[in-house]
Amino acid sequence: MKLLISPTNVKEALIAAKGGADIIDVKNPLEGSLGANYPWVIKEIITALPKSMEISATLGDLDFKPGTASLAALGLGSLGVNYVKAGLYGISNEKEAIEMGSKITRALRGYKTMVILAGYAEFKSLGSISPYMLPDIAIKSGASGVMIDTAIKNGESILDHLKFKDLQSFVDDSHSKDIFSALAGSIKIQEIPIIKKIGCDILGVRSLVCTRGDRLKGSISEDKVRLLINKM
């Protein structure tokens, strides 16, 4: 299981990398769960990190605007990121999700950038698409991976919203289709053994490795990163 850590700036990115993160996932939590950061920040982080480090960046919590999403994806591909994460926040049906995914992946043709389609643990209350549909949607749209995150960062984790057996089925379905799976969403240190048992390919965190556990006002701590790795 790879550890994905989401810094907001180059200082945090360097700390996360030094602590042992496998993937540096650049985001802006002020703009939401998968809030997009600025291109100059992403470029600065890419320049500062070793070329061997895998870099991810978020497109945002997206409404159904495939043109806007594909333009943003092209920008990230041109910067040289390894992964682009697209949050299907305002997508309510399979047809829209496939079109969004297809346009994003088409924009990245010619780049060595993989697309991750992300759904939300609170999909029922949000009115957004079920994350359990994402493995099929990824296959139909050419995406490489799928993810479930929480949209509302109020201290409740993904495991407070979704059942173990359903997360296990999500991961198993992804693997049966030869795509990778990621889980995130205010995961707590005591929940790491459960996440390990589920068997996802990528664990995504921010608040867990921030000072005071605060994803907005805190900053990434190398000690907390190392503690998490020891639990993994």
HUCOR-V411857 format. One record per backbone hydrogen bond with DSSP energy under -1.0 kcal/mol. CO is the residue of the C=O (numbers start at 1). NH is the residue of the N-H. E is the energy in kcal/mol with one decimal. If there is no record, write none. Layout:
co->CO nh->NH e->E
co->CO nh->NH e->E
This chain:
co->2 nh->203 e->-2.9
co->3 nh->22 e->-2.0
co->3 nh->23 e->-2.1
co->4 nh->205 e->-2.3
co->5 nh->25 e->-3.0
co->7 nh->27 e->-1.9
co->9 nh->13 e->-2.2
co->10 nh->14 e->-2.4
co->11 nh->15 e->-1.8
co->12 nh->16 e->-2.8
co->13 nh->17 e->-2.4
co->14 nh->18 e->-2.3
co->15 nh->19 e->-2.1
co->16 nh->21 e->-2.3
co->23 nh->5 e->-2.4
co->24 nh->56 e->-3.3
co->26 nh->58 e->-1.7
co->28 nh->31 e->-2.3
co->29 nh->32 e->-1.4
co->32 nh->35 e->-1.6
co->35 nh->28 e->-2.7
co->38 nh->42 e->-2.2
co->39 nh->43 e->-2.6
co->40 nh->44 e->-2.0
co->41 nh->45 e->-2.2
co->42 nh->46 e->-2.5
co->43 nh->47 e->-2.3
co->44 nh->48 e->-1.8
co->45 nh->49 e->-1.7
co->50 nh->53 e->-1.7
co->54 nh->24 e->-2.5
co->55 nh->82 e->-2.4
co->55 nh->83 e->-1.8
co->56 nh->26 e->-3.0
co->57 nh->85 e->-2.4
co->60 nh->62 e->-1.1
co->60 nh->87 e->-1.8
co->62 nh->90 e->-3.5
co->63 nh->65 e->-2.2
co->65 nh->69 e->-2.5
co->66 nh->70 e->-2.3
co->67 nh->71 e->-2.0
co->68 nh->72 e->-2.2
co->69 nh->73 e->-2.4
co->70 nh->74 e->-2.2
co->71 nh->75 e->-1.8
co->72 nh->76 e->-2.0
co->73 nh->77 e->-2.7
co->74 nh->78 e->-2.3
co->75 nh->79 e->-1.1
co->76 nh->81 e->-1.5
co->82 nh->114 e->-3.2
co->83 nh->57 e->-1.5
co->84 nh->116 e->-3.1
co->85 nh->59 e->-3.0
co->86 nh->118 e->-3.0
co->87 nh->62 e->-2.6
co->87 nh->89 e->-1.6
co->91 nh->129 e->-2.7
co->93 nh->97 e->-2.0
co->94 nh->98 e->-2.7
co->95 nh->99 e->-2.1
co->96 nh->100 e->-2.7
co->97 nh->101 e->-2.7
co->98 nh->102 e->-2.9
co->99 nh->103 e->-2.3
co->100 nh->104 e->-2.2
co->101 nh->105 e->-2.6
co->102 nh->106 e->-2.3
co->103 nh->107 e->-1.9
co->106 nh->109 e->-1.5
co->108 nh->111 e->-2.1
co->111 nh->113 e->-1.4
co->114 nh->84 e->-2.7
co->115 nh->144 e->-1.8
co->115 nh->145 e->-1.9
co->116 nh->86 e->-2.8
co->117 nh->147 e->-2.2
co->118 nh->88 e->-2.9
co->119 nh->149 e->-2.1
co->120 nh->123 e->-1.4
co->122 nh->126 e->-2.2
co->123 nh->127 e->-1.6
co->123 nh->128 e->-1.3
co->130 nh->133 e->-1.7
co->131 nh->134 e->-1.4
co->133 nh->137 e->-1.9
co->134 nh->138 e->-3.2
co->135 nh->139 e->-1.8
co->136 nh->140 e->-2.1
co->137 nh->141 e->-1.7
co->138 nh->142 e->-1.4
co->138 nh->143 e->-1.6
co->144 nh->180 e->-1.7
co->145 nh->117 e->-2.3
co->146 nh->182 e->-1.7
co->147 nh->119 e->-2.8
co->148 nh->184 e->-2.2
co->149 nh->121 e->-2.8
co->152 nh->154 e->-1.4
co->157 nh->160 e->-1.4
co->158 nh->162 e->-2.4
co->163 nh->167 e->-2.2
co->164 nh->168 e->-2.7
co->165 nh->169 e->-2.0
co->166 nh->170 e->-2.0
co->167 nh->171 e->-2.3
co->168 nh->172 e->-2.8
co->169 nh->173 e->-2.8
co->170 nh->174 e->-2.0
co->171 nh->175 e->-2.4
co->172 nh->176 e->-2.2
co->173 nh->177 e->-1.0
co->174 nh->179 e->-2.3
co->175 nh->178 e->-1.4
co->180 nh->146 e->-2.2
co->181 nh->201 e->-1.3
co->181 nh->202 e->-1.6
co->182 nh->148 e->-1.8
co->183 nh->204 e->-2.7
co->185 nh->158 e->-1.7
co->188 nh->191 e->-1.8
co->189 nh->192 e->-1.1
co->191 nh->195 e->-2.1
co->192 nh->196 e->-2.7
co->193 nh->197 e->-1.8
co->194 nh->198 e->-1.8
co->195 nh->199 e->-1.4
co->201 nh->2 e->-3.1
co->202 nh->183 e->-2.2
co->203 nh->4 e->-3.2
co->205 nh->6 e->-1.8
co->206 nh->209 e->-1.6
co->207 nh->210 e->-1.4
co->209 nh->221 e->-3.0
co->210 nh->213 e->-2.0
co->211 nh->214 e->-1.8
co->214 nh->218 e->-1.3
co->219 nh->211 e->-2.3
co->221 nh->225 e->-2.0
co->222 nh->226 e->-2.4
co->223 nh->227 e->-2.2
co->224 nh->228 e->-2.1
co->225 nh->229 e->-2.3
co->226 nh->230 e->-2.1
co->227 nh->231 e->-1.3
co->228 nh->232 e->-1.2
